[in-house]
Amino acid sequence: MLATAAVVGWGGGRLSSSRWAAAALPLAHVIGFEIARGGTRLPTAGPLVLDSGFGVLAFVLGRLLPWSLAAVSLAVGAGWGSGRTNRRPIALAAASAALVALAGWLVVPPSAEPVRAPGGFAELVEVDLDGHRQWIQVRGADRDNPVLLYLSGGPGQSDLAYSRVLFEPLLDDVTVVGWDQRGAGKSYPDLDAGSLTLDGAVDDVVELARQLTVRFGQPRVYLLGESWGSLLGVLAVQRAPELFAAYIGSGQMVDVLDADEGIYADLVTTAMGRGDGALVADLAKLGPPPYPSVFDYGRIMTLYPLLEGAYTPPADYRARGAAANVGPMGLMGSEYAPIEKLNVLRGLMDMFSVMYPQLQDVDLRESATRLDVPVFVLCGDHELAARTVPARQWFDRLQAPQKRWYQLPDAGHSVAFERTDVLRQVLATDAPSVRD
């Protein structure tokens, strides 16, 4: 992209009879950029919403950075093409050197962190799911171990770096497969908002599981769903139970609208109980869900700690996270090329805005009362009550060959990460073999 813009700028500089005409190239690019994306409703490309931190972030990721990168390249190219390099040669040379350095950094390839165990393996693999390029990370200590397919939350969240770090204790027992779902992280370029549907997402899970059974020569895999991934996981198991040895839910979602309405009501009650008039007014202005904007949901999410209660996750979880140095949202993880780091954030906003409205009518208490595989649900004591209640109602109604609910202290919504010790017990002891 930078090279193309520089060449276009050089051509514009050569053809322009005025330096002001060459200088207008960046502005023309910005105008053309916006016209080409006209009509999109994605948060990072649609109408400007700058009244919140989330809106500003969307503007920076979707507009300011692309504008700036292309504009600088165009300007530098125009400077060389105009033949007026003798006027500010040092500045132009410095800008060119900086642009070359930036281009070199942008093409730094991603890499999978090695598994430090005899026979350990780690791979970033591109897969084709229904004609869409997506990425998985495969990590293990023994290729004969059972496979655990992990479905991250969001919708739109990329957990490649976090799952690599926090699921490391599982590698003696299973091969862990992390996946950037279509529109998330490394798979962001195939977002295709017009065709991204819940039904298609379920098909993607089934197809990926099928590919993993072939890749590792095993009849079935374990399926772990986290938050949104837990909803997706249940629907995938319902569709193709023959591919899964067991389903494990973490931060189990059952009815997102019911949960969101309950969270809103609990926040209002809490704010009133604390005498926080400003927050009560803020919530009243926002109103109850569902919301038309991902930014409104983002505002509610920042208030979750008011409902979780104070707790300290286990020491090994905190130590692994601190030592990993993967940064917020895992952005410093080696799994992501530089542009993909930006796509981790863009995907969380854009994919969420496409998929979340499609979940408003889902209620597993009505649509998934039977699963033909063993089911294990991990629930943290500090999970939000508005999520726990419907999850427990679904679990109590559920018919399955085997089922077990694990109520765990020192954990919240991300319980599989926080209590990896219990997850390992489920996989090594409680769940049936993938070959049974």
KEVO-565035 format. One line per 5 residues: number of its first residue (from 1); for each residue y, z negated, x of C-alpha. Coordinates in nm, 2 decimals, m for minus. Example, Ala and Ser with C-alpha at 12.3 -4.5 7.8 and 13.67 -1.06 7.14 Angstrom:
residues 2
1	m0.45,m0.78,1.23; m0.11,m0.71,1.37
This chain:
residues 436
1	0.00,0.00,0.00; 0.25,m0.09,0.28; 0.16,0.22,0.48; 0.20,0.44,0.17; 0.54,0.29,0.09
6	0.66,0.33,0.45; 0.56,0.70,0.45; 0.74,0.75,0.11; 1.04,0.57,0.25; 1.04,0.78,0.57
11	1.02,1.10,0.35; 1.31,0.98,0.14; 1.51,0.90,0.45; 1.45,1.25,0.59; 1.55,1.42,0.26
16	1.85,1.21,0.18; 2.18,1.33,0.28; 2.33,0.98,0.24; 2.21,0.65,0.37; 2.29,0.50,0.03
21	2.04,0.74,m0.13; 1.78,0.62,0.11; 1.87,0.26,0.04; 1.82,0.32,m0.33; 1.45,0.39,m0.28
26	1.35,0.02,m0.32; 1.54,m0.01,m0.64; 1.38,0.31,m0.77; 1.04,0.17,m0.69; 1.11,m0.15,m0.88
31	1.22,0.05,m1.19; 0.92,0.28,m1.17; 0.69,m0.02,m1.11; 0.81,m0.18,m1.43; 0.80,0.14,m1.64
36	0.44,0.20,m1.52; 0.33,m0.14,m1.64; 0.53,m0.13,m1.97; 0.34,m0.26,m2.27; 0.10,m0.50,m2.09
41	0.08,m0.85,m2.22; m0.08,m1.01,m1.92; 0.12,m1.32,m1.80; 0.18,m1.18,m1.45; 0.28,m0.84,m1.57
46	0.42,m0.88,m1.92; 0.75,m1.01,m2.06; 0.94,m1.26,m1.83; 0.90,m1.62,m1.92; 1.09,m1.84,m1.68
51	1.13,m2.16,m1.87; 0.84,m2.33,m1.70; 0.68,m2.36,m1.35; 0.39,m2.15,m1.47; 0.62,m1.88,m1.58
56	0.80,m1.88,m1.25; 0.47,m1.86,m1.07; 0.36,m1.56,m1.28; 0.69,m1.39,m1.20; 0.64,m1.45,m0.82
61	0.28,m1.33,m0.82; 0.31,m1.04,m1.05; 0.66,m0.91,m0.97; 0.85,m1.07,m0.68; 0.58,m1.03,m0.42
66	0.48,m0.67,m0.51; 0.85,m0.58,m0.53; 0.93,m0.74,m0.20; 0.63,m0.59,m0.01; 0.69,m0.24,m0.13
71	1.07,m0.26,m0.10; 1.06,m0.38,0.26; 0.82,m0.10,0.35; 1.03,0.16,0.18; 1.35,0.04,0.35
76	1.19,0.03,0.69; 1.04,0.38,0.64; 1.38,0.51,0.51; 1.55,0.36,0.82; 1.33,0.56,1.06
81	1.34,0.87,0.85; 1.71,0.88,0.81; 1.76,0.94,1.19; 2.02,0.66,1.21; 1.81,0.43,1.42
86	2.08,0.41,1.68; 2.30,0.20,1.45; 2.08,m0.11,1.43; 1.79,m0.04,1.65; 1.70,m0.40,1.73
91	1.70,m0.50,1.36; 1.49,m0.20,1.26; 1.24,m0.25,1.54; 1.20,m0.62,1.45; 1.15,m0.54,1.08
96	0.89,m0.27,1.18; 0.71,m0.52,1.40; 0.70,m0.78,1.12; 0.58,m0.52,0.88; 0.30,m0.42,1.11
101	0.20,m0.78,1.16; 0.20,m0.84,0.79; m0.02,m0.53,0.73; m0.26,m0.65,1.00; m0.29,m0.99,0.83
106	m0.34,m0.83,0.49; m0.65,m0.65,0.61; m0.82,m0.96,0.76; m1.16,m0.95,0.59; m1.31,m1.24,0.40
111	m1.62,m1.41,0.53; m1.89,m1.65,0.41; m1.90,m1.98,0.59; m2.24,m2.01,0.76; m2.50,m2.26,0.64
116	m2.56,m2.50,0.93; m2.94,m2.54,0.88; m3.24,m2.37,1.04; m3.30,m2.05,0.85; m2.97,m2.10,0.66
121	m2.79,m1.79,0.51; m2.46,m1.72,0.35; m2.35,m1.39,0.20; m2.06,m1.24,0.00; m2.22,m0.97,m0.21
126	m2.06,m0.71,m0.43; m2.26,m0.66,m0.76; m2.22,m0.41,m1.04; m2.23,m0.56,m1.39; m2.19,m0.31,m1.67
131	m2.00,m0.07,m1.44; m1.76,m0.34,m1.31; m1.74,m0.45,m0.95; m1.78,m0.82,m0.92; m1.85,m1.07,m0.63
136	m2.10,m1.34,m0.58; m2.15,m1.58,m0.29; m2.51,m1.67,m0.20; m2.58,m1.98,0.01; m2.91,m2.14,0.09
141	m3.14,m2.29,0.35; m3.46,m2.12,0.25; m3.49,m1.79,0.06; m3.80,m1.92,m0.12; m3.61,m2.20,m0.29
146	m3.52,m2.17,m0.66; m3.19,m2.01,m0.74; m2.90,m2.19,m0.92; m2.64,m1.96,m1.08; m2.31,m2.14,m1.12
151	m2.06,m2.04,m1.39; m1.71,m2.17,m1.31; m1.45,m2.28,m1.56; m1.12,m2.15,m1.68; m1.16,m1.89,m1.82
156	m1.05,m1.72,m1.50; m1.11,m1.98,m1.24; m1.25,m1.89,m0.90; m1.47,m2.17,m0.75; m1.62,m1.99,m0.45
161	m1.46,m2.22,m0.20; m1.50,m2.54,m0.40; m1.86,m2.48,m0.50; m1.94,m2.39,m0.14; m1.81,m2.72,m0.02
166	m1.91,m2.95,m0.30; m2.26,m2.81,m0.36; m2.36,m2.82,0.00; m2.60,m3.12,m0.06; m2.80,m2.90,m0.29
171	m2.90,m2.64,m0.04; m3.22,m2.82,0.07; m3.35,m2.77,m0.28; m3.19,m2.46,m0.42; m3.01,m2.14,m0.33
176	m2.66,m2.17,m0.48; m2.50,m1.85,m0.63; m2.13,m1.88,m0.70; m1.97,m1.60,m0.90; m1.62,m1.47,m0.96
181	m1.65,m1.35,m1.31; m1.47,m1.02,m1.41; m1.10,m1.08,m1.38; m1.13,m1.39,m1.16; m1.05,m1.42,m0.79
186	m1.23,m1.15,m0.59; m1.32,m0.98,m0.91; m0.96,m0.96,m1.04; m0.92,m0.58,m0.99; m1.18,m0.52,m1.26
191	m1.00,m0.73,m1.52; m0.96,m0.44,m1.77; m0.80,m0.64,m2.04; m0.88,m0.39,m2.31; m1.25,m0.42,m2.27
196	m1.30,m0.78,m2.16; m1.48,m0.95,m2.45; m1.68,m1.27,m2.49; m1.99,m1.06,m2.58; m1.94,m0.86,m2.26
201	m1.90,m1.18,m2.05; m2.23,m1.31,m2.19; m2.40,m0.97,m2.11; m2.26,m1.01,m1.75; m2.43,m1.35,m1.71
206	m2.76,m1.21,m1.84; m2.74,m0.90,m1.61; m2.65,m1.11,m1.31; m2.94,m1.35,m1.37; m3.17,m1.05,m1.40
211	m3.05,m0.91,m1.07; m3.10,m1.25,m0.90; m3.46,m1.27,m1.02; m3.53,m0.93,m0.86; m3.33,m1.01,m0.54
216	m3.52,m1.33,m0.48; m3.85,m1.24,m0.63; m3.85,m1.52,m0.88; m3.92,m1.51,m1.26; m3.63,m1.73,m1.36
221	m3.32,m1.91,m1.23; m3.15,m2.23,m1.31; m2.81,m2.20,m1.49; m2.52,m2.44,m1.44; m2.21,m2.41,m1.65
226	m1.89,m2.59,m1.59; m1.62,m2.62,m1.87; m1.57,m2.26,m2.00; m1.88,m2.17,m1.80; m2.08,m2.42,m2.00
231	m1.99,m2.24,m2.32; m2.07,m1.91,m2.16; m2.40,m2.05,m2.02; m2.53,m2.17,m2.36; m2.46,m1.83,m2.51
236	m2.64,m1.65,m2.22; m2.94,m1.88,m2.25; m2.95,m1.82,m2.63; m2.95,m1.44,m2.56; m3.21,m1.42,m2.29
241	m3.40,m1.75,m2.25; m3.68,m1.58,m2.05; m3.45,m1.56,m1.75; m3.37,m1.93,m1.73; m3.59,m2.22,m1.62
246	m3.33,m2.47,m1.74; m2.97,m2.50,m1.85; m2.73,m2.77,m1.71; m2.40,m2.83,m1.87; m2.11,m3.00,m1.69
251	m1.79,m3.07,m1.88; m1.97,m2.92,m2.17; m1.75,m2.72,m2.41; m1.87,m2.68,m2.77; m1.57,m2.60,m2.99
256	m1.25,m2.52,m2.79; m1.02,m2.53,m3.09; m1.15,m2.86,m3.22; m1.12,m3.01,m2.87; m0.77,m2.87,m2.81
261	m0.65,m3.01,m3.15; m0.81,m3.35,m3.06; m0.65,m3.35,m2.72; m0.31,m3.28,m2.87; m0.35,m3.56,m3.13
266	m0.46,m3.80,m2.86; m0.16,m3.71,m2.64; 0.08,m3.77,m2.93; m0.08,m4.11,m3.00; m0.07,m4.20,m2.63
271	0.30,m4.10,m2.59; 0.40,m4.30,m2.90; 0.20,m4.60,m2.77; 0.38,m4.58,m2.44; 0.72,m4.55,m2.61
276	0.78,m4.22,m2.43; 1.02,m4.06,m2.67; 1.08,m3.76,m2.44; 0.72,m3.67,m2.44; 0.68,m3.72,m2.81
281	0.97,m3.48,m2.86; 0.82,m3.23,m2.61; 0.49,m3.23,m2.79; 0.66,m3.20,m3.13; 0.85,m2.90,m3.01
286	0.53,m2.74,m2.87; 0.33,m2.82,m3.18; m0.05,m2.83,m3.22; m0.28,m2.56,m3.09; m0.37,m2.28,m3.08
291	m0.09,m2.15,m2.87; 0.03,m1.79,m2.82; 0.09,m1.83,m2.44; m0.12,m1.95,m2.15; 0.19,m2.13,m2.03
296	0.18,m2.36,m2.33; m0.18,m2.45,m2.25; m0.08,m2.50,m1.89; 0.18,m2.76,m2.01; m0.09,m2.95,m2.21
301	m0.33,m2.94,m1.91; m0.07,m3.12,m1.69; m0.09,m3.41,m1.93; m0.47,m3.46,m1.92; m0.44,m3.75,m1.67
306	m0.28,m3.96,m1.94; m0.61,m3.95,m2.14; m0.86,m3.96,m1.85; m0.79,m4.32,m1.74; m0.78,m4.42,m1.37
311	m1.10,m4.39,m1.18; m1.22,m4.33,m0.82; m1.48,m4.06,m0.77; m1.77,m4.13,m0.53; m1.69,m4.15,m0.16
316	m1.91,m3.86,m0.06; m1.73,m3.63,m0.30; m1.39,m3.73,m0.17; m1.50,m3.70,0.19; m1.65,m3.35,0.15
321	m1.33,m3.23,m0.03; m1.10,m3.38,0.23; m1.29,m3.24,0.53; m1.32,m2.89,0.39; m0.95,m2.81,0.41
326	m0.98,m2.53,0.15; m0.64,m2.62,0.00; m0.53,m2.62,m0.36; m0.74,m2.40,m0.59; m0.95,m2.33,m0.28
331	m0.69,m2.08,m0.16; m0.75,m2.15,0.21; m1.12,m2.07,0.17; m1.25,m1.80,0.40; m1.41,m1.63,0.10
336	m1.08,m1.47,0.00; m0.90,m1.19,0.18; m0.52,m1.25,0.18; m0.45,m1.04,m0.14; m0.75,m1.21,m0.30
341	m0.59,m1.55,m0.25; m0.30,m1.43,m0.47; m0.56,m1.30,m0.72; m0.72,m1.64,m0.75; m0.39,m1.76,m0.92
346	m0.33,m1.43,m1.10; m0.68,m1.42,m1.24; m0.66,m1.78,m1.37; m0.35,m1.69,m1.58; m0.44,m1.33,m1.68
351	m0.81,m1.37,m1.75; m0.74,m1.69,m1.94; m0.48,m1.51,m2.16; m0.74,m1.24,m2.25; m1.05,m1.45,m2.30
356	m0.93,m1.78,m2.44; m0.80,m1.65,m2.77; m1.15,m1.50,m2.83; m1.30,m1.85,m2.81; m1.12,m2.00,m3.11
361	m1.39,m1.94,m3.36; m1.68,m2.05,m3.14; m1.86,m2.37,m3.24; m2.20,m2.43,m3.08; m2.27,m2.70,m3.34
366	m2.31,m2.42,m3.59; m2.42,m2.12,m3.38; m2.64,m2.27,m3.11; m2.86,m2.54,m3.26; m3.17,m2.42,m3.08
371	m3.23,m2.32,m2.72; m3.57,m2.22,m2.59; m3.52,m2.38,m2.24; m3.48,m2.74,m2.12; m3.12,m2.86,m2.15
376	m2.95,m3.12,m1.93; m2.59,m3.23,m2.00; m2.38,m3.43,m1.74; m2.09,m3.62,m1.90; m1.84,m3.83,m1.71
381	m1.72,m4.15,m1.85; m1.36,m4.03,m1.79; m1.41,m3.70,m1.97; m1.15,m3.65,m2.25; m1.29,m3.80,m2.58
386	m1.19,m3.49,m2.77; m1.44,m3.29,m2.56; m1.71,m3.56,m2.55; m1.74,m3.61,m2.92; m1.82,m3.25,m3.02
391	m2.04,m3.21,m2.71; m2.25,m3.51,m2.82; m2.26,m3.39,m3.18; m2.40,m3.06,m3.06; m2.65,m3.22,m2.82
396	m2.78,m3.45,m3.09; m2.84,m3.16,m3.33; m2.99,m2.94,m3.06; m3.36,m2.84,m3.06; m3.50,m2.77,m2.72
401	m3.83,m2.81,m2.54; m3.67,m3.09,m2.33; m3.32,m3.23,m2.33; m3.14,m3.52,m2.17; m2.79,m3.65,m2.17
406	m2.66,m3.82,m1.85; m2.36,m4.05,m1.91; m2.21,m4.10,m1.56; m1.95,m4.35,m1.43; m1.69,m4.25,m1.17
411	m1.66,m3.90,m1.31; m1.45,m3.69,m1.54; m1.45,m3.33,m1.65; m1.58,m3.19,m1.32; m1.88,m3.41,m1.33
416	m2.13,m3.18,m1.15; m1.90,m3.17,m0.85; m1.82,m3.54,m0.86; m2.18,m3.66,m0.92; m2.37,m3.40,m0.71
421	m2.63,m3.68,m0.65; m2.73,m3.67,m1.01; m2.72,m3.29,m1.03; m2.96,m3.28,m0.73; m3.19,m3.52,m0.91
426	m3.19,m3.29,m1.22; m3.28,m2.99,m1.01; m3.53,m3.16,m0.78; m3.70,m3.39,m1.03; m3.61,m3.36,m1.39
431	m3.60,m2.99,m1.45; m3.92,m2.78,m1.46; m4.00,m2.54,m1.18; m3.87,m2.19,m1.21; m4.24,m2.07,m1.19
436	m4.37,m2.30,m1.46
